[in-house]
Amino acid sequence: MVRINGVVKIAESVKKQLQQGLYPTEVDSLKAFVLRSLDTIEKICIEANDSPDCLPIRSRKAYYYLKNIDWHNLSLTERSLVEPPLITNASPTRTLRISNLVKTQKQIQGQLGQLQFNYSDSQFELIRQVLRDRTQEVDRICQENQLTPAALTSPSRKAYAWMKFLTDQNNLKAHIETHHKCKSLANAAMQTNRSAISEFQVTITNYNGLYKYKQNRLGTIDLQLSEGFIEAEDQILEAVIRMIFQGSNGQDKQLIRDFGNSERYSEIILELDLIADLDAELSQGKYYDLEVLFEAINQSYFAGEMVKPRLTWNKILTHRKLGHYEPLRDRVVISRTLDNSQVPQMVVELVLYHELLHKHHGAKCLNGKRMVHTPEFRRSERKFQHYQEAQQWIERSFAMVTR
């Protein structure tokens, strides 16, 4: 896996400038900077016999954000090119600050960490209610200020997304189960290795990396694990614990890295990102209107009985991930990559239909693992009238696509 420092910072800087609005005279210089950055990233990947698709998740998303900027459809700030005004009333992008949000997250993490293996339904529901109450309060404050959670400061936005994610019953149960597994594996490792470690603490959270840990002088290990690990199989969690107690080894390192690149892990990270990162919900694209496409699909495949979810285009998704359904918000998000005159309508319809099937079928649990692409789901997907033709177009045009 190629690792390139600075890609995420470049994308964040460019995104901030675009959100604030550019003056017409600033477009060319910013575009040149972005193109130079993309060229550098691609050259480094070529030298490593790799491609940008193999970058770590955050760097990969940053790269494709830069790659997919529509330079012909920017939000520009009007001003005279001859004599700019000395004083401007233009205000920067608003940032919403909500006190104690991160503190609340840590309190809930503490409550989750104290749950015993035989926790009761009432304990579970109490924590879930706290999560619902706090996120609903944030939603209310955002609405009152005519903003979305995307306007929150970065730590608060991540805390909100994490709490919103865990309001889902299945996500919360998987989170608690993974926490207990890590504690159990760590306790067994301490006994087997006759370790000097006296205590093991684990926090599963909205963390940008895979995992990190530290050991203090009192013999306590604090492990911070990405929320994506709630989909991890036991052997992945065992590998993490071995790396902590027995030191780094190539086999476990590769096992963890492969999981970090898996669709299961990426789905959760993407869902966390999308919960709070959308600035606005726009179903009308430049070429395709998701509302119109939904009505046709609803009549053809769901007998007109599906309740319309929220529909929006988004740049977070790229040609690697063309669509996503968020059950927490009943929202379908489609990649702006598809809002293009060169993309056949049947392709956009297939991706939208695929995401609507996630709403229709929901998730199933098999051997304790969450499954969304069940055999029943795949049978329904193949009922799409132009399935083979549209799927072949996607495979030809977008390598390594996961939907």
C-alpha positions as CSV (number, residue, x, y, z in Angstrom):
1,M,0.0,0.0,0.0
2,V,1.4,3.4,-1.0
3,R,1.4,6.0,1.7
4,I,1.7,9.7,0.7
5,N,1.9,12.4,3.4
6,G,-0.1,15.5,2.9
7,V,-2.8,14.3,0.5
8,V,-5.7,14.7,3.1
9,K,-4.4,18.2,4.2
10,I,-4.3,19.3,0.5
11,A,-7.9,18.2,-0.1
12,E,-9.2,19.8,3.1
13,S,-7.5,23.1,2.2
14,V,-8.9,23.1,-1.3
15,K,-12.4,22.1,0.0
16,K,-12.4,25.0,2.4
17,Q,-11.5,27.4,-0.3
18,L,-14.2,26.1,-2.6
19,Q,-16.8,26.3,0.2
20,Q,-15.9,29.9,1.0
21,G,-16.2,30.8,-2.7
22,L,-13.5,31.8,-5.1
23,Y,-13.0,35.1,-6.9
24,P,-12.8,34.5,-10.7
25,T,-9.2,35.6,-10.8
26,E,-8.3,32.9,-8.2
27,V,-9.6,29.9,-10.2
28,D,-6.7,29.3,-12.5
29,S,-4.1,29.4,-9.8
30,L,-6.1,27.0,-7.6
31,K,-6.7,24.7,-10.5
32,A,-3.0,24.6,-11.4
33,F,-2.1,23.8,-7.8
34,V,-4.7,20.9,-7.7
35,L,-3.4,19.5,-11.1
36,R,0.2,19.6,-9.9
37,S,-0.8,17.8,-6.7
38,L,-2.7,15.1,-8.7
39,D,0.3,14.7,-11.0
40,T,2.6,14.2,-8.1
41,I,0.4,11.7,-6.4
42,E,0.0,9.7,-9.6
43,K,3.7,9.7,-10.3
44,I,4.5,8.4,-6.8
45,C,1.9,5.6,-7.3
46,I,3.4,4.7,-10.7
47,E,6.9,4.5,-9.2
48,A,5.5,2.1,-6.6
49,N,3.8,0.0,-9.3
50,D,0.5,0.9,-7.7
51,S,-2.5,3.1,-8.4
52,P,-4.4,5.7,-6.4
53,D,-7.1,3.1,-5.8
54,C,-4.6,1.4,-3.4
55,L,-4.0,4.5,-1.2
56,P,-5.2,4.3,2.4
57,I,-8.9,5.1,2.7
58,R,-8.7,8.8,3.7
59,S,-5.9,9.5,1.2
60,R,-7.8,7.7,-1.5
61,K,-11.0,9.8,-0.8
62,A,-8.9,13.0,-0.8
63,Y,-7.3,12.1,-4.1
64,Y,-10.7,11.5,-5.8
65,Y,-12.2,14.6,-4.2
66,L,-9.4,16.6,-6.0
67,K,-9.8,14.5,-9.2
68,N,-13.5,15.1,-9.4
69,I,-13.7,18.8,-8.9
70,D,-16.0,20.3,-11.6
71,W,-14.0,23.4,-12.6
72,H,-16.8,24.5,-14.9
73,N,-19.4,24.6,-12.2
74,L,-17.7,26.4,-9.3
75,S,-19.3,28.8,-6.8
76,L,-17.7,32.1,-7.6
77,T,-17.7,35.3,-5.6
78,E,-18.6,38.3,-7.7
79,R,-16.3,41.4,-7.6
80,S,-15.0,43.9,-10.1
81,L,-11.9,42.7,-11.9
82,V,-10.7,46.3,-12.3
83,E,-11.0,47.8,-8.9
84,P,-11.9,45.5,-6.0
85,P,-13.7,47.1,-3.1
86,L,-11.7,47.9,0.0
87,I,-14.5,46.6,2.3
88,T,-16.5,43.4,1.7
89,N,-19.5,42.2,3.7
90,A,-18.9,38.6,2.6
91,S,-18.8,36.3,5.6
92,P,-16.8,33.1,5.8
93,T,-18.4,29.7,5.9
94,R,-20.3,29.5,9.2
95,T,-19.0,27.1,11.8
96,L,-21.4,25.8,14.5
97,R,-20.0,25.2,18.0
98,I,-22.0,23.0,20.4
99,S,-20.5,22.7,23.8
100,N,-19.8,19.4,25.6
101,L,-20.5,17.2,22.5
102,V,-17.1,15.5,22.7
103,K,-17.4,15.3,26.5
104,T,-20.7,13.5,26.1
105,Q,-19.2,11.1,23.7
106,K,-16.5,10.2,26.2
107,Q,-19.1,9.7,28.9
108,I,-21.0,7.3,26.7
109,Q,-17.8,5.4,25.9
110,G,-17.2,5.1,29.6
111,Q,-20.7,3.7,30.1
112,L,-20.2,1.2,27.2
113,G,-16.9,0.1,28.7
114,Q,-18.5,-0.7,32.0
115,L,-21.2,-3.0,30.6
116,Q,-20.7,-6.5,31.7
117,F,-21.0,-9.5,29.4
118,N,-24.5,-10.2,30.8
119,Y,-25.8,-6.7,30.5
120,S,-29.6,-6.3,30.6
121,D,-32.0,-5.0,27.9
122,S,-32.8,-2.0,30.1
123,Q,-29.1,-1.0,30.3
124,F,-28.8,-1.3,26.6
125,E,-31.9,0.8,25.9
126,L,-30.8,3.4,28.4
127,I,-27.6,4.0,26.6
128,R,-29.4,4.0,23.2
129,Q,-31.9,6.6,24.5
130,V,-29.0,8.9,25.6
131,L,-27.5,8.6,22.1
132,R,-30.9,9.4,20.5
133,D,-31.6,12.4,22.8
134,R,-28.1,13.9,22.2
135,T,-28.1,13.5,18.5
136,Q,-31.7,14.8,18.2
137,E,-30.6,17.9,20.2
138,V,-27.8,18.5,17.7
139,D,-30.2,18.1,14.8
140,R,-32.5,20.6,16.4
141,I,-29.7,23.2,17.0
142,C,-28.5,22.8,13.4
143,Q,-32.0,23.3,12.0
144,E,-32.6,26.4,14.1
145,N,-29.4,27.8,12.7
146,Q,-30.3,26.7,9.1
147,L,-27.2,24.5,9.0
148,T,-26.4,20.8,8.8
149,P,-24.0,18.8,11.0
150,A,-21.4,19.4,8.4
151,A,-21.0,22.9,9.9
152,L,-19.9,21.5,13.2
153,T,-16.2,21.8,14.3
154,S,-14.2,18.7,13.3
155,P,-14.1,17.0,16.7
156,S,-17.8,17.7,17.3
157,R,-18.7,16.5,13.9
158,K,-16.9,13.2,14.4
159,A,-18.5,12.8,17.9
160,Y,-21.9,13.4,16.4
161,A,-21.4,11.0,13.6
162,W,-20.3,8.3,16.0
163,M,-23.3,8.8,18.3
164,K,-25.7,8.9,15.4
165,F,-24.2,5.7,14.1
166,L,-24.7,3.9,17.4
167,T,-28.4,4.9,17.6
168,D,-28.9,2.0,15.3
169,Q,-29.7,-1.1,17.4
170,N,-27.6,-3.5,15.3
171,N,-24.6,-1.2,15.3
172,L,-24.7,-0.7,19.0
173,K,-25.0,-4.4,19.7
174,A,-22.0,-5.1,17.3
175,H,-20.0,-2.3,19.1
176,I,-20.6,-3.8,22.5
177,E,-19.9,-7.4,21.4
178,T,-16.6,-6.3,19.8
179,H,-15.6,-4.4,22.9
180,H,-16.2,-7.6,25.0
181,K,-14.3,-9.7,22.6
182,C,-11.3,-7.4,22.7
183,K,-11.3,-7.4,26.5
184,S,-11.7,-11.2,26.7
185,L,-8.8,-11.7,24.2
186,A,-6.6,-9.3,26.1
187,N,-7.3,-11.0,29.4
188,A,-6.4,-14.4,28.0
189,A,-3.2,-12.9,26.5
190,M,-2.2,-11.4,29.9
191,Q,-2.6,-14.8,31.5
192,T,-0.9,-16.8,28.7
193,N,2.1,-14.5,28.4
194,R,2.4,-13.8,32.1
195,S,2.4,-10.2,31.2
196,A,3.3,-7.4,33.5
197,I,0.2,-5.6,32.2
198,S,-2.2,-5.0,35.0
199,E,-5.1,-3.6,33.1
200,F,-6.4,-3.4,29.5
201,Q,-8.8,-0.6,28.3
202,V,-10.3,-0.5,24.9
203,T,-12.2,2.3,23.2
204,I,-13.9,1.8,19.8
205,T,-14.6,5.1,18.2
206,N,-14.6,7.2,15.0
207,Y,-10.9,7.0,14.6
208,N,-9.1,7.9,11.3
209,G,-6.6,5.1,11.5
210,L,-7.0,1.4,12.1
211,Y,-5.9,1.2,15.7
212,K,-3.3,2.7,18.2
213,Y,-2.4,1.9,21.7
214,K,-0.2,3.1,24.5
215,Q,1.1,1.6,27.8
216,N,1.6,3.8,30.8
217,R,4.0,3.3,33.7
218,L,1.4,1.7,35.9
219,G,1.1,-1.2,33.5
220,T,-2.2,-0.2,31.8
221,I,-2.7,-0.5,28.1
222,D,-5.2,1.8,26.4
223,L,-6.3,0.6,22.9
224,Q,-8.1,2.8,20.5
225,L,-9.8,0.9,17.7
226,S,-11.6,2.2,14.7
227,E,-15.4,1.7,14.6
228,G,-14.9,-0.3,11.4
229,F,-13.7,-3.2,13.5
230,I,-17.2,-4.0,14.7
231,E,-17.4,-6.0,11.4
232,A,-14.1,-7.8,12.1
233,E,-13.9,-11.5,12.4
234,D,-12.4,-13.0,15.6
235,Q,-9.1,-13.7,13.8
236,I,-8.7,-10.0,13.0
237,L,-9.2,-9.0,16.6
238,E,-6.8,-11.8,17.7
239,A,-4.2,-10.4,15.4
240,V,-4.5,-6.9,16.9
241,I,-4.2,-8.3,20.4
242,R,-1.1,-10.4,19.4
243,M,0.5,-7.3,17.9
244,I,0.1,-5.5,21.2
245,F,1.3,-8.3,23.5
246,Q,3.8,-10.1,21.4
247,G,5.1,-7.4,19.1
248,S,4.8,-6.7,15.4
249,N,4.9,-9.6,12.9
250,G,4.4,-9.6,9.1
251,Q,1.5,-12.1,9.0
252,D,-0.7,-10.3,11.5
253,K,0.2,-6.9,10.1
254,Q,-0.9,-8.0,6.6
255,L,-4.1,-9.6,8.0
256,I,-5.1,-6.3,9.7
257,R,-4.1,-4.2,6.6
258,D,-6.2,-6.5,4.3
259,F,-9.2,-6.0,6.6
260,G,-8.7,-2.2,6.6
261,N,-9.0,-2.4,2.8
262,S,-12.0,-4.7,2.8
263,E,-15.5,-3.6,1.7
264,R,-16.9,-4.4,5.2
265,Y,-14.6,-2.0,6.9
266,S,-14.9,0.7,4.2
267,E,-18.7,0.6,4.3
268,I,-18.7,1.6,8.0
269,I,-16.1,4.3,7.6
270,L,-18.0,5.7,4.7
271,E,-21.3,5.6,6.6
272,L,-19.6,7.5,9.5
273,D,-18.3,10.1,7.0
274,L,-21.6,10.6,5.3
275,I,-23.6,11.0,8.4
276,A,-22.3,14.5,9.1
277,D,-20.3,15.6,6.0
278,L,-23.1,16.5,3.5
279,D,-23.4,20.2,3.2
280,A,-26.8,20.0,1.4
281,E,-29.1,17.5,-0.1
282,L,-29.6,18.1,-3.8
283,S,-31.5,15.5,-5.9
284,Q,-31.3,17.6,-9.0
285,G,-27.9,17.1,-10.7
286,K,-26.5,18.7,-13.8
287,Y,-27.7,15.9,-16.1
288,Y,-29.9,13.6,-14.0
289,D,-32.6,14.2,-11.4
290,L,-32.7,11.5,-8.8
291,E,-36.3,12.3,-7.9
292,V,-37.5,11.6,-11.5
293,L,-35.5,8.4,-11.7
294,F,-36.8,7.2,-8.3
295,E,-40.5,7.7,-9.5
296,A,-39.9,5.5,-12.5
297,I,-38.0,2.8,-10.6
298,N,-40.6,2.8,-7.9
299,Q,-43.4,2.2,-10.4
300,S,-41.5,-0.5,-12.3
301,Y,-39.9,-2.5,-9.5
302,F,-41.8,-1.7,-6.3
303,A,-45.4,-1.3,-7.6
304,G,-45.2,2.3,-6.6
305,E,-45.3,1.4,-2.9
306,M,-41.8,2.4,-1.7
307,V,-41.8,5.4,0.5
308,K,-39.3,7.8,-1.1
309,P,-36.1,8.1,0.8
310,R,-34.0,11.3,0.9
311,L,-32.0,11.5,-2.4
312,T,-28.8,13.4,-3.0
313,W,-25.7,13.6,-5.1
314,N,-22.3,13.8,-3.3
315,K,-18.6,14.1,-4.1
316,I,-17.5,12.0,-1.1
317,L,-18.4,9.0,-3.2
318,T,-16.2,8.4,-6.3
319,H,-16.0,6.0,-9.2
320,R,-14.8,3.4,-6.7
321,K,-18.0,3.6,-4.7
322,L,-21.0,4.7,-6.8
323,G,-23.8,4.7,-4.2
324,H,-24.6,4.2,-0.6
325,Y,-27.8,3.8,1.4
326,E,-27.9,5.2,5.0
327,P,-30.7,3.5,7.0
328,L,-30.2,5.9,9.9
329,R,-31.4,8.8,7.8
330,D,-33.3,6.9,5.1
331,R,-31.0,8.5,2.6
332,V,-29.6,7.4,-0.7
333,V,-26.4,9.1,-1.8
334,I,-25.1,8.8,-5.4
335,S,-21.7,9.7,-6.6
336,R,-21.5,12.8,-8.8
337,T,-19.3,10.8,-11.0
338,L,-22.5,9.4,-12.6
339,D,-24.0,12.9,-13.1
340,N,-22.4,13.1,-16.5
341,S,-23.6,13.2,-20.1
342,Q,-21.3,10.3,-21.0
343,V,-23.0,8.0,-18.4
344,P,-26.0,6.2,-19.8
345,Q,-29.2,6.7,-17.9
346,M,-29.6,2.9,-17.4
347,V,-26.3,2.9,-15.4
348,V,-27.5,5.7,-13.0
349,E,-30.8,3.8,-12.7
350,L,-29.1,0.5,-11.8
351,V,-27.0,2.2,-9.1
352,L,-30.0,3.9,-7.7
353,Y,-32.1,0.7,-7.9
354,H,-29.2,-1.2,-6.1
355,E,-29.3,1.3,-3.2
356,L,-33.1,1.2,-3.0
357,L,-32.9,-2.5,-2.6
358,H,-30.8,-2.0,0.5
359,K,-33.8,0.0,1.9
360,H,-36.2,-2.7,0.7
361,H,-34.4,-5.7,2.0
362,G,-32.5,-4.3,5.0
363,A,-29.6,-6.1,6.6
364,K,-29.6,-9.7,7.7
365,C,-27.5,-11.4,10.5
366,L,-25.8,-14.6,9.6
367,N,-23.6,-16.3,12.2
368,G,-23.5,-13.0,14.1
369,K,-22.3,-11.0,11.1
370,R,-24.3,-8.4,9.3
371,M,-25.1,-9.2,5.6
372,V,-26.6,-6.8,3.1
373,H,-25.8,-8.5,-0.2
374,T,-27.8,-11.6,0.5
375,P,-28.8,-14.2,-2.2
376,E,-32.3,-12.7,-2.1
377,F,-30.9,-9.2,-2.6
378,R,-28.9,-10.4,-5.7
379,R,-31.9,-12.1,-7.2
380,S,-33.8,-8.8,-6.9
381,E,-30.9,-6.9,-8.4
382,R,-30.9,-9.1,-11.5
383,K,-34.6,-8.2,-12.2
384,F,-33.4,-4.8,-13.4
385,Q,-34.3,-4.7,-17.1
386,H,-30.9,-3.7,-18.4
387,Y,-28.9,-5.3,-15.6
388,Q,-26.3,-7.1,-17.7
389,E,-25.7,-4.2,-20.1
390,A,-25.5,-1.6,-17.3
391,Q,-23.2,-3.8,-15.2
392,Q,-20.9,-4.4,-18.1
393,W,-20.7,-0.7,-18.7
394,I,-19.8,-0.1,-15.1
395,E,-17.1,-2.8,-15.1
396,R,-15.6,-1.4,-18.3
397,S,-15.6,2.2,-17.2
398,F,-15.0,2.0,-13.5
399,A,-12.3,-0.5,-12.4
400,M,-12.6,-2.0,-8.9
401,V,-16.1,-0.5,-8.3
402,T,-17.9,-1.7,-5.1
403,R,-21.5,-0.7,-4.6
